[in-house]
Amino acid sequence: MPGLIAIAADNLHVTDIVEKAPREEAPSLETSIGRFLYTPEIFDYLEKGWQEHKEGEYFHTGAVRALAEAGKVVFKRIEGERLDTGAPEGFLETLLKYASTIPELKAVIGRFKIENYLT
């Protein structure tokens, strides 16, 4: 799962964030889609996290968690469809959904379906 967040009772502040948590460890089903606005303060937390980092992908969730513990992370729920482009299937699906909203590109999709016997 992507980054999941716990929301305070005020329905505004983030109290925790867990990156790629198994469902049973998720603090909620509220998802962080990875869009943040930071103040320069984040860099101190990122530097500390990088010094403790061992190997593999570096996640900034430790820095965000530290800011959340200080009451400095807020949450804004957005509406809409979430499209995951992190895997080839999701990327293709997203591309096709977008292309189908543009008449000229929708025609290309239609021709491809006919030419390749897709229904």
MMTF fields as JSON, N, C-alpha, C and O atoms, coordinates in Angstrom:
{
  "mmtfVersion": "1.0.0",
  "mmtfProducer": "UNKNOWN",
  "numBonds": 475,
  "numAtoms": 476,
  "numGroups": 119,
  "numChains": 1,
  "numModels": 1,
  "chainsPerModel": [1],
  "groupsPerChain": [119],
  "chainIdList": ["A"],
  "bondAtomList": [4, 2, 8, 6, 12, 10, 16, 14, 20, 18, 24, 22, 28, 26, 32, 30, 36, 34, 40, 38, 44, 42, 48, 46, 52, 50, 56, 54, 60, 58, 64, 62, 68, 66, 72, 70, 76, 74, 80, 78, 84, 82, 88, 86, 92, 90, 96, 94, 100, 98, 104, 102, 108, 106, 112, 110, 116, 114, 120, 118, 124, 122, 128, 126, 132, 130, 136, 134, 140, 138, 144, 142, 148, 146, 152, 150, 156, 154, 160, 158, 164, 162, 168, 166, 172, 170, 176, 174, 180, 178, 184, 182, 188, 186, 192, 190, 196, 194, 200, 198, 204, 202, 208, 206, 212, 210, 216, 214, 220, 218, 224, 222, 228, 226, 232, 230, 236, 234, 240, 238, 244, 242, 248, 246, 252, 250, 256, 254, 260, 258, 264, 262, 268, 266, 272, 270, 276, 274, 280, 278, 284, 282, 288, 286, 292, 290, 296, 294, 300, 298, 304, 302, 308, 306, 312, 310, 316, 314, 320, 318, 324, 322, 328, 326, 332, 330, 336, 334, 340, 338, 344, 342, 348, 346, 352, 350, 356, 354, 360, 358, 364, 362, 368, 366, 372, 370, 376, 374, 380, 378, 384, 382, 388, 386, 392, 390, 396, 394, 400, 398, 404, 402, 408, 406, 412, 410, 416, 414, 420, 418, 424, 422, 428, 426, 432, 430, 436, 434, 440, 438, 444, 442, 448, 446, 452, 450, 456, 454, 460, 458, 464, 462, 468, 466, 472, 470],
  "bondOrderList": [1, 1, 1, 1, 1, 1, 1, 1, 1, 1, 1, 1, 1, 1, 1, 1, 1, 1, 1, 1, 1, 1, 1, 1, 1, 1, 1, 1, 1, 1, 1, 1, 1, 1, 1, 1, 1, 1, 1, 1, 1, 1, 1, 1, 1, 1, 1, 1, 1, 1, 1, 1, 1, 1, 1, 1, 1, 1, 1, 1, 1, 1, 1, 1, 1, 1, 1, 1, 1, 1, 1, 1, 1, 1, 1, 1, 1, 1, 1, 1, 1, 1, 1, 1, 1, 1, 1, 1, 1, 1, 1, 1, 1, 1, 1, 1, 1, 1, 1, 1, 1, 1, 1, 1, 1, 1, 1, 1, 1, 1, 1, 1, 1, 1, 1, 1, 1, 1],
  "groupList": [{"groupName": "MET", "atomNameList": ["N", "CA", "C", "O"], "elementList": ["N", "C", "C", "O"], "formalChargeList": [0, 0, 0, 0], "bondAtomList": [1, 0, 2, 1, 3, 2], "bondOrderList": [1, 1, 2], "singleLetterCode": "M", "chemCompType": "L-PEPTIDE LINKING"}, {"groupName": "PRO", "atomNameList": ["N", "CA", "C", "O"], "elementList": ["N", "C", "C", "O"], "formalChargeList": [0, 0, 0, 0], "bondAtomList": [1, 0, 2, 1, 3, 2], "bondOrderList": [1, 1, 2], "singleLetterCode": "P", "chemCompType": "L-PEPTIDE LINKING"}, {"groupName": "GLY", "atomNameList": ["N", "CA", "C", "O"], "elementList": ["N", "C", "C", "O"], "formalChargeList": [0, 0, 0, 0], "bondAtomList": [1, 0, 2, 1, 3, 2], "bondOrderList": [1, 1, 2], "singleLetterCode": "G", "chemCompType": "PEPTIDE LINKING"}, {"groupName": "LEU", "atomNameList": ["N", "CA", "C", "O"], "elementList": ["N", "C", "C", "O"], "formalChargeList": [0, 0, 0, 0], "bondAtomList": [1, 0, 2, 1, 3, 2], "bondOrderList": [1, 1, 2], "singleLetterCode": "L", "chemCompType": "L-PEPTIDE LINKING"}, {"groupName": "ILE", "atomNameList": ["N", "CA", "C", "O"], "elementList": ["N", "C", "C", "O"], "formalChargeList": [0, 0, 0, 0], "bondAtomList": [1, 0, 2, 1, 3, 2], "bondOrderList": [1, 1, 2], "singleLetterCode": "I", "chemCompType": "L-PEPTIDE LINKING"}, {"groupName": "ALA", "atomNameList": ["N", "CA", "C", "O"], "elementList": ["N", "C", "C", "O"], "formalChargeList": [0, 0, 0, 0], "bondAtomList": [1, 0, 2, 1, 3, 2], "bondOrderList": [1, 1, 2], "singleLetterCode": "A", "chemCompType": "L-PEPTIDE LINKING"}, {"groupName": "ASP", "atomNameList": ["N", "CA", "C", "O"], "elementList": ["N", "C", "C", "O"], "formalChargeList": [0, 0, 0, 0], "bondAtomList": [1, 0, 2, 1, 3, 2], "bondOrderList": [1, 1, 2], "singleLetterCode": "D", "chemCompType": "L-PEPTIDE LINKING"}, {"groupName": "ASN", "atomNameList": ["N", "CA", "C", "O"], "elementList": ["N", "C", "C", "O"], "formalChargeList": [0, 0, 0, 0], "bondAtomList": [1, 0, 2, 1, 3, 2], "bondOrderList": [1, 1, 2], "singleLetterCode": "N", "chemCompType": "L-PEPTIDE LINKING"}, {"groupName": "HIS", "atomNameList": ["N", "CA", "C", "O"], "elementList": ["N", "C", "C", "O"], "formalChargeList": [0, 0, 0, 0], "bondAtomList": [1, 0, 2, 1, 3, 2], "bondOrderList": [1, 1, 2], "singleLetterCode": "H", "chemCompType": "L-PEPTIDE LINKING"}, {"groupName": "VAL", "atomNameList": ["N", "CA", "C", "O"], "elementList": ["N", "C", "C", "O"], "formalChargeList": [0, 0, 0, 0], "bondAtomList": [1, 0, 2, 1, 3, 2], "bondOrderList": [1, 1, 2], "singleLetterCode": "V", "chemCompType": "L-PEPTIDE LINKING"}, {"groupName": "THR", "atomNameList": ["N", "CA", "C", "O"], "elementList": ["N", "C", "C", "O"], "formalChargeList": [0, 0, 0, 0], "bondAtomList": [1, 0, 2, 1, 3, 2], "bondOrderList": [1, 1, 2], "singleLetterCode": "T", "chemCompType": "L-PEPTIDE LINKING"}, {"groupName": "GLU", "atomNameList": ["N", "CA", "C", "O"], "elementList": ["N", "C", "C", "O"], "formalChargeList": [0, 0, 0, 0], "bondAtomList": [1, 0, 2, 1, 3, 2], "bondOrderList": [1, 1, 2], "singleLetterCode": "E", "chemCompType": "L-PEPTIDE LINKING"}, {"groupName": "LYS", "atomNameList": ["N", "CA", "C", "O"], "elementList": ["N", "C", "C", "O"], "formalChargeList": [0, 0, 0, 0], "bondAtomList": [1, 0, 2, 1, 3, 2], "bondOrderList": [1, 1, 2], "singleLetterCode": "K", "chemCompType": "L-PEPTIDE LINKING"}, {"groupName": "ARG", "atomNameList": ["N", "CA", "C", "O"], "elementList": ["N", "C", "C", "O"], "formalChargeList": [0, 0, 0, 0], "bondAtomList": [1, 0, 2, 1, 3, 2], "bondOrderList": [1, 1, 2], "singleLetterCode": "R", "chemCompType": "L-PEPTIDE LINKING"}, {"groupName": "SER", "atomNameList": ["N", "CA", "C", "O"], "elementList": ["N", "C", "C", "O"], "formalChargeList": [0, 0, 0, 0], "bondAtomList": [1, 0, 2, 1, 3, 2], "bondOrderList": [1, 1, 2], "singleLetterCode": "S", "chemCompType": "L-PEPTIDE LINKING"}, {"groupName": "PHE", "atomNameList": ["N", "CA", "C", "O"], "elementList": ["N", "C", "C", "O"], "formalChargeList": [0, 0, 0, 0], "bondAtomList": [1, 0, 2, 1, 3, 2], "bondOrderList": [1, 1, 2], "singleLetterCode": "F", "chemCompType": "L-PEPTIDE LINKING"}, {"groupName": "TYR", "atomNameList": ["N", "CA", "C", "O"], "elementList": ["N", "C", "C", "O"], "formalChargeList": [0, 0, 0, 0], "bondAtomList": [1, 0, 2, 1, 3, 2], "bondOrderList": [1, 1, 2], "singleLetterCode": "Y", "chemCompType": "L-PEPTIDE LINKING"}, {"groupName": "TRP", "atomNameList": ["N", "CA", "C", "O"], "elementList": ["N", "C", "C", "O"], "formalChargeList": [0, 0, 0, 0], "bondAtomList": [1, 0, 2, 1, 3, 2], "bondOrderList": [1, 1, 2], "singleLetterCode": "W", "chemCompType": "L-PEPTIDE LINKING"}, {"groupName": "GLN", "atomNameList": ["N", "CA", "C", "O"], "elementList": ["N", "C", "C", "O"], "formalChargeList": [0, 0, 0, 0], "bondAtomList": [1, 0, 2, 1, 3, 2], "bondOrderList": [1, 1, 2], "singleLetterCode": "Q", "chemCompType": "L-PEPTIDE LINKING"}],
  "groupTypeList": [0, 1, 2, 3, 4, 5, 4, 5, 5, 6, 7, 3, 8, 9, 10, 6, 4, 9, 11, 12, 5, 1, 13, 11, 11, 5, 1, 14, 3, 11, 10, 14, 4, 2, 13, 15, 3, 16, 10, 1, 11, 4, 15, 6, 16, 3, 11, 12, 2, 17, 18, 11, 8, 12, 11, 2, 11, 16, 15, 8, 10, 2, 5, 9, 13, 5, 3, 5, 11, 5, 2, 12, 9, 9, 15, 12, 13, 4, 11, 2, 11, 13, 3, 6, 10, 2, 5, 1, 11, 2, 15, 3, 11, 10, 3, 3, 12, 16, 5, 14, 10, 4, 1, 11, 3, 12, 5, 9, 4, 2, 13, 15, 12, 4, 11, 7, 16, 3, 10],
  "groupIdList": [1, 2, 3, 4, 5, 6, 7, 8, 9, 10, 11, 12, 13, 14, 15, 16, 17, 18, 19, 20, 21, 22, 23, 24, 25, 26, 27, 28, 29, 30, 31, 32, 33, 34, 35, 36, 37, 38, 39, 40, 41, 42, 43, 44, 45, 46, 47, 48, 49, 50, 51, 52, 53, 54, 55, 56, 57, 58, 59, 60, 61, 62, 63, 64, 65, 66, 67, 68, 69, 70, 71, 72, 73, 74, 75, 76, 77, 78, 79, 80, 81, 82, 83, 84, 85, 86, 87, 88, 89, 90, 91, 92, 93, 94, 95, 96, 97, 98, 99, 100, 101, 102, 103, 104, 105, 106, 107, 108, 109, 110, 111, 112, 113, 114, 115, 116, 117, 118, 119],
  "secStructList": [7, 7, 7, 3, 3, 3, 3, 7, 6, 6, 1, 1, 5, 3, 3, 3, 3, 3, 6, 6, 7, 7, 4, 4, 4, 7, 1, 7, 1, 3, 3, 7, 7, 1, 7, 7, 7, 7, 7, 6, 6, 2, 2, 2, 2, 2, 2, 2, 2, 2, 2, 2, 7, 7, 1, 1, 7, 7, 7, 6, 2, 2, 2, 2, 2, 2, 2, 2, 2, 6, 6, 7, 7, 5, 7, 7, 7, 7, 7, 1, 7, 7, 7, 7, 7, 1, 1, 2, 2, 2, 2, 2, 2, 2, 2, 2, 2, 2, 2, 6, 6, 1, 2, 2, 2, 2, 2, 2, 2, 2, 2, 2, 2, 2, 2, 6, 6, 7, 7],
  "xCoordList": [0.844, 0.0, 0.888, 2.036, 0.362, 1.134, 1.226, 0.839, 1.734, 1.81, 0.428, -0.423, 0.207, -1.082, -0.882, 0.147, -1.88, -1.739, -2.838, -3.954, -2.473, -3.445, -3.79, -2.906, -5.06, -5.547, -6.008, -6.674, -5.646, -6.044, -7.553, -8.231, -8.052, -9.487, -9.98, -11.165, -9.08, -9.494, -9.712, -10.11, -9.449, -9.621, -8.764, -9.084, -7.68, -6.792, -5.333, -4.623, -4.901, -3.488, -3.213, -4.025, -2.05, -1.579, -0.825, 0.015, -1.119, -0.414, 0.609, 1.503, 0.489, 1.447, 1.354, 0.328, 2.436, 2.467, 3.287, 4.359, 2.771, 3.45, 3.556, 2.547, 4.778, 5.01, 4.885, 5.5, 4.077, 3.913, 3.591, 4.171, 2.679, 2.295, 1.392, 0.526, 1.589, 0.598, -0.746, -0.777, -1.827, -3.15, -3.383, -3.974, -2.917, -3.152, -2.362, -2.672, -1.351, -0.556, -0.898, -0.304, -1.832, -2.185, -2.858, -3.751, -2.437, -3.077, -4.474, -5.264, -4.782, -6.098, -6.092, -5.124, -7.177, -7.208, -7.039, -7.224, -6.688, -6.383, -5.009, -4.044, -4.925, -3.702, -2.992, -3.616, -1.698, -0.867, -0.5, 0.089, -0.837, -0.481, 0.857, 1.217, 1.59, 2.945, 3.044, 4.028, 2.072, 2.136, 2.234, 1.311, 3.342, 3.602, 4.102, 4.716, 3.836, 4.461, 5.297, 4.771, 6.585, 7.492, 8.018, 8.119, 8.347, 9.135, 10.582, 10.819, 11.544, 12.947, 13.301, 14.311, 12.495, 12.713, 12.843, 13.514, 12.213, 12.24, 13.667, 13.965, 14.55, 15.897, 16.699, 17.485, 16.514, 17.202, 16.751, 17.572, 15.475, 14.941, 15.381, 15.672, 15.426, 15.88, 17.354, 17.747, 18.149, 19.58, 19.778, 20.577, 19.056, 19.152, 18.732, 19.393, 17.636, 17.171, 18.165, 18.357, 18.8, 19.772, 20.989, 21.535, 21.419, 22.563, 22.258, 23.158, 21.011, 20.61, 20.249, 20.09, 20.12, 19.717, 20.8, 21.99, 20.374, 21.338, 21.469, 22.558, 20.394, 20.456, 19.068, 18.075, 19.002, 17.71, 17.097, 17.754, 15.826, 15.1, 15.007, 14.723, 15.247, 15.13, 13.734, 13.31, 13.041, 11.717, 11.817, 12.512, 11.133, 11.146, 10.101, 9.87, 9.479, 8.405, 8.89, 8.122, 10.133, 10.654, 10.661, 10.33, 11.038, 11.045, 9.619, 9.359, 8.707, 7.31, 6.722, 5.975, 7.06, 6.567, 7.059, 6.293, 8.328, 8.871, 8.137, 7.823, 7.867, 7.107, 5.673, 5.114, 5.085, 3.722, 3.679, 2.746, 4.688, 4.741, 4.826, 4.39, 5.392, 5.478, 4.234, 4.185, 3.222, 1.984, 2.111, 1.35, 3.078, 3.357, 2.984, 3.445, 2.154, 1.703, 0.181, -0.466, -0.372, -1.827, -2.24, -1.429, -3.507, -4.077, -5.194, -5.982, -5.262, -6.365, -6.902, -6.207, -8.118, -8.75, -9.132, -9.694, -8.825, -9.196, -10.131, -10.115, -10.926, -11.84, -11.358, -10.708, -11.678, -11.313, -10.837, -10.809, -10.473, -10.001, -8.491, -7.765, -8.03, -6.597, -6.1, -6.599, -5.121, -4.547, -3.099, -2.333, -2.731, -1.392, -0.545, -0.824, 0.479, 1.353, 2.662, 3.613, 2.716, 3.94, 4.242, 5.351, 3.3, 3.507, 3.06, 2.206, 3.622, 3.265, 1.764, 1.259, 1.039, -0.402, -1.135, -2.003, -0.777, -1.414, -1.057, -1.894, 0.197, 0.629, -0.166, -0.645, -0.301, -1.052, -2.519, -3.103, -3.104, -4.509, -4.696, -5.652, -3.796, -3.875, -3.749, -4.507, -2.802, -2.589, -3.83, -4.248, -4.417, -5.608, -6.811, -7.59, -6.959, -8.072, -7.929, -8.897, -6.715, -6.489, -6.713, -7.411, -6.129, -6.26, -7.721, -8.11, -8.526, -9.937, -10.739, -11.885, -10.165, -10.853, -10.561, -11.148, -9.653, -9.255, -9.707, -9.214, -10.635, -11.219, -10.194, -10.361, -9.152, -8.164, -7.461, -7.184, -7.178, -6.509, -7.482, -7.103, -8.724, -9.729, -9.901, -10.107, -9.815, -9.902, -8.74, -8.918, -7.557, -6.394, -6.617, -6.286, -7.171, -7.462, -8.458, -8.298, -9.489, -10.487, -9.872, -10.176, -9.001, -8.338, -7.461, -7.426, -6.759, -5.893, -6.726, -6.343, -7.861, -8.729, -9.195, -9.181, -9.608, -10.099, -8.965, -9.114, -7.827, -6.701, -6.136, -5.592, -6.27, -5.701, -6.765, -6.491, -7.978, -9.09, -9.389, -9.818, -9.159, -9.498, -10.921, -11.372, -11.606, -12.972, -13.108, -14.191],
  "yCoordList": [-1.186, 0.0, 1.247, 1.191, 2.359, 3.603, 4.156, 3.485, 5.367, 6.011, 6.232, 6.855, 5.73, 5.899, 6.802, 6.741, 7.644, 8.634, 8.488, 8.054, 8.868, 8.952, 10.43, 11.287, 10.716, 12.085, 12.362, 11.533, 13.536, 13.954, 14.184, 14.26, 14.29, 14.503, 15.798, 15.919, 16.772, 18.028, 17.874, 18.825, 16.668, 16.35, 17.239, 17.444, 17.755, 18.638, 18.191, 18.107, 17.91, 17.572, 16.079, 15.227, 15.794, 14.426, 14.073, 14.847, 12.908, 12.475, 11.388, 11.161, 10.702, 9.654, 9.38, 9.637, 8.858, 8.417, 7.14, 7.046, 6.166, 4.877, 4.576, 4.504, 4.403, 4.141, 2.661, 1.828, 2.337, 0.963, -0.016, -1.098, 0.371, -0.462, -1.602, -1.412, -2.789, -3.84, -3.368, -2.612, -3.797, -3.321, -3.421, -2.524, -4.514, -4.695, -3.716, -3.559, -3.056, -2.077, -0.637, 0.305, -0.474, 0.859, 1.677, 1.176, 2.933, 3.778, 4.227, 4.64, 4.149, 4.491, 4.077, 3.499, 4.38, 4.153, 5.459, 5.494, 6.533, 7.806, 7.677, 7.288, 7.998, 7.793, 9.106, 10.096, 9.099, 10.216, 9.96, 8.926, 10.878, 10.689, 11.34, 11.505, 11.707, 12.198, 13.623, 13.982, 14.436, 15.843, 16.661, 16.668, 17.342, 18.073, 19.474, 19.692, 20.407, 21.73, 21.787, 21.615, 22.025, 22.003, 23.393, 24.262, 23.573, 24.727, 24.248, 23.04, 25.147, 24.733, 23.812, 23.11, 23.813, 22.966, 21.48, 20.726, 21.066, 19.657, 19.174, 18.001, 20.051, 19.616, 19.067, 18.136, 19.622, 19.079, 17.65, 16.787, 17.403, 16.058, 15.087, 13.922, 15.573, 14.726, 14.347, 13.208, 15.306, 15.029, 13.98, 13.057, 14.121, 13.135, 11.75, 10.753, 11.694, 10.425, 9.808, 8.593, 10.645, 10.124, 9.551, 8.533, 10.187, 9.685, 8.326, 7.5, 8.089, 6.807, 5.763, 4.586, 6.173, 5.301, 4.265, 4.58, 3.038, 1.954, 1.62, 1.745, 1.204, 0.822, 0.841, 0.958, 0.726, 0.682, 2.063, 3.088, 2.054, 3.304, 4.105, 3.553, 5.395, 6.279, 6.897, 7.511, 6.729, 7.322, 8.527, 8.48, 9.581, 10.787, 10.735, 11.734, 9.59, 9.493, 9.767, 10.28, 9.444, 9.75, 11.246, 11.7, 12.009, 13.464, 13.995, 14.871, 13.473, 13.905, 13.509, 14.278, 12.31, 11.855, 12.788, 13.141, 13.183, 14.083, 15.42, 15.972, 15.934, 17.182, 16.988, 17.876, 15.839, 15.551, 15.51, 16.025, 14.896, 14.828, 16.218, 16.428, 17.165, 18.553, 19.357, 20.567, 18.682, 19.356, 20.24, 21.195, 19.931, 20.804, 20.209, 20.692, 19.164, 18.576, 18.591, 18.09, 19.175, 19.218, 18.405, 18.086, 18.085, 17.156, 17.85, 18.591, 17.613, 18.122, 16.965, 16.438, 16.579, 15.497, 16.047, 17.136, 15.295, 15.69, 14.638, 13.474, 15.069, 14.147, 13.889, 14.733, 12.735, 12.392, 10.963, 10.247, 10.568, 9.208, 9.164, 9.999, 8.19, 8.002, 7.01, 5.889, 7.436, 6.582, 6.291, 7.21, 5.032, 4.616, 4.344, 3.416, 5.145, 4.976, 4.285, 4.306, 3.682, 3.055, 1.702, 1.194, 1.11, -0.18, -0.017, 0.822, -0.803, -0.639, -0.694, 0.075, -1.587, -1.707, -0.424, 0.053, 0.124, 1.354, 2.542, 3.404, 2.581, 3.654, 3.614, 4.643, 2.419, 2.274, 2.647, 3.363, 2.157, 2.486, 4.0, 4.558, 4.656, 6.104, 6.822, 7.748, 6.401, 7.002, 6.845, 7.794, 5.645, 5.404, 6.2, 6.724, 6.288, 7.084, 8.539, 9.179, 9.052, 10.443, 10.612, 11.532, 9.735, 9.84, 9.767, 10.409, 9.001, 8.861, 10.135, 10.228, 11.116, 12.389, 13.4, 14.482, 13.046, 13.944, 13.31, 12.246, 13.953, 13.336, 12.767, 11.645, 13.513, 13.034, 11.763, 10.854, 11.706, 10.527, 9.372, 8.209, 9.686, 8.632, 7.904, 6.691, 8.645, 8.036, 7.079, 6.027, 7.431, 6.549, 5.259, 4.175, 5.371, 4.171, 3.294, 2.075, 3.913, 3.157, 2.432, 1.265, 3.124, 2.486, 1.337, 0.291, 1.513, 0.452, -0.779, -1.906, -0.557, -1.678, -2.427, -3.658, -1.706, -2.353, -3.077, -4.228, -2.397, -2.977, -4.228, -5.114, -4.288, -5.404, -6.341, -7.173, -6.208, -7.101, -7.112, -8.127, -5.972, -5.885, -5.385, -4.542, -5.901, -5.437, -4.843, -4.392],
  "zCoordList": [0.0, 0.0, 0.0, 0.44, -0.489, -0.48, 0.937, 1.894, 1.072, 2.375, 2.945, 2.31, 4.127, 4.801, 6.004, 6.677, 6.27, 7.326, 8.371, 8.087, 9.591, 10.68, 10.844, 10.832, 10.994, 11.086, 12.511, 13.132, 13.022, 14.368, 14.429, 13.405, 15.644, 15.865, 15.219, 14.908, 15.012, 14.374, 12.867, 12.194, 12.338, 10.922, 10.016, 8.845, 10.576, 9.837, 9.947, 8.945, 11.16, 11.37, 11.189, 11.549, 10.625, 10.482, 11.753, 12.213, 12.326, 13.529, 13.254, 14.069, 12.097, 11.751, 10.257, 9.626, 9.705, 8.324, 8.268, 8.865, 7.548, 7.414, 5.922, 5.221, 5.45, 4.034, 3.738, 4.404, 2.724, 2.236, 3.365, 3.448, 4.213, 5.355, 4.909, 4.055, 5.485, 5.274, 5.837, 6.807, 5.251, 5.65, 7.161, 7.761, 7.771, 9.207, 10.074, 11.254, 9.516, 10.261, 9.88, 10.404, 8.988, 8.501, 9.6, 10.283, 9.777, 10.79, 10.385, 11.234, 9.098, 8.567, 7.099, 6.606, 6.42, 4.977, 4.204, 2.987, 4.915, 4.262, 3.623, 4.282, 2.358, 1.597, 1.312, 0.931, 1.5, 1.074, -0.374, -0.69, -1.249, -2.656, -2.973, -4.139, -1.93, -2.134, -2.618, -3.265, -2.329, -2.699, -1.424, -0.61, -1.255, -0.031, -0.362, -1.406, 0.523, 0.512, 1.781, 2.881, 1.639, 2.784, 3.107, 2.241, 4.368, 4.784, 4.855, 4.875, 4.894, 4.929, 6.102, 6.055, 7.125, 8.301, 7.937, 8.643, 6.854, 6.454, 6.203, 6.429, 5.742, 5.366, 6.543, 6.368, 7.726, 8.9, 9.173, 9.485, 9.06, 9.286, 8.19, 8.462, 6.959, 5.856, 6.027, 5.772, 6.456, 6.653, 7.739, 7.581, 8.831, 9.916, 9.414, 9.704, 8.664, 8.128, 7.167, 7.161, 6.352, 5.388, 6.109, 5.683, 7.19, 7.954, 8.574, 8.725, 8.93, 9.522, 8.461, 8.786, 7.224, 6.114, 5.833, 5.821, 5.61, 5.378, 3.89, 3.33, 3.251, 1.841, 1.249, 1.967, -0.074, -0.754, -0.901, -0.717, -1.235, -1.461, -0.163, 0.9, -0.263, 0.905, 0.909, -0.07, 2.005, 2.16, 3.093, 4.107, 2.75, 3.58, 4.693, 5.374, 4.878, 5.866, 7.282, 8.097, 7.6, 8.936, 9.19, 10.285, 8.176, 8.306, 8.444, 9.27, 7.646, 7.731, 9.081, 9.686, 9.553, 10.86, 11.975, 12.871, 11.92, 12.941, 12.925, 13.98, 11.744, 11.646, 12.144, 12.787, 11.852, 12.319, 13.842, 14.458, 14.444, 15.905, 16.527, 17.658, 15.778, 16.246, 15.86, 16.082, 15.277, 14.906, 13.681, 13.524, 12.797, 11.667, 10.313, 9.278, 10.308, 9.046, 9.04, 9.96, 7.99, 7.848, 6.633, 5.765, 6.599, 5.64, 4.883, 5.47, 3.593, 2.78, 1.952, 1.084, 2.219, 1.463, 0.087, -0.021, -0.942, -2.291, -2.873, -2.474, -3.804, -4.462, -5.871, -6.488, -6.36, -7.721, -7.79, -6.789, -8.962, -9.173, -8.995, -9.535, -8.24, -8.05, -9.091, -9.192, -9.851, -10.886, -10.508, -10.219, -10.51, -10.1, -11.333, -12.092, -11.529, -12.697, -12.329, -13.109, -11.163, -10.686, -11.301, -11.14, -11.994, -12.655, -14.113, -14.403, -15.025, -16.444, -16.707, -17.525, -16.03, -16.265, -15.874, -16.605, -14.717, -14.267, -15.138, -15.405, -15.581, -16.472, -17.774, -18.252, -18.339, -19.586, -19.387, -20.201, -18.303, -18.029, -17.894, -18.433, -17.185, -17.01, -18.339, -18.627, -19.14, -20.452, -21.332, -21.996, -21.336, -22.153, -21.651, -22.447, -20.327, -19.785, -20.197, -20.609, -20.082, -20.478, -21.984, -22.409, -22.777, -24.229, -24.661, -25.637, -23.953, -24.337, -24.092, -24.531, -23.402, -23.181, -24.285, -24.312, -25.195, -26.282, -27.599, -27.975, -28.297, -29.491, -30.477, -30.955, -30.781, -31.76, -31.255, -32.037, -29.965, -29.412, -29.223, -29.364, -28.907, -28.785, -30.117, -30.144, -31.213, -32.544, -32.777, -33.391, -32.294, -32.443, -31.664, -32.145, -30.476, -29.674, -30.419, -30.471, -30.999, -31.759, -32.943, -33.189, -33.682, -34.822, -34.365, -35.013, -33.27, -32.752, -32.392, -32.703, -31.739, -31.364, -32.6, -32.619, -33.629, -34.864, -35.571, -35.983, -35.709, -36.439, -35.755, -36.414, -34.438, -33.693, -33.159, -32.295, -33.672, -33.331, -31.842, -31.292, -31.191, -29.771, -29.643, -30.419, -28.679, -28.465, -27.094, -26.722]
}
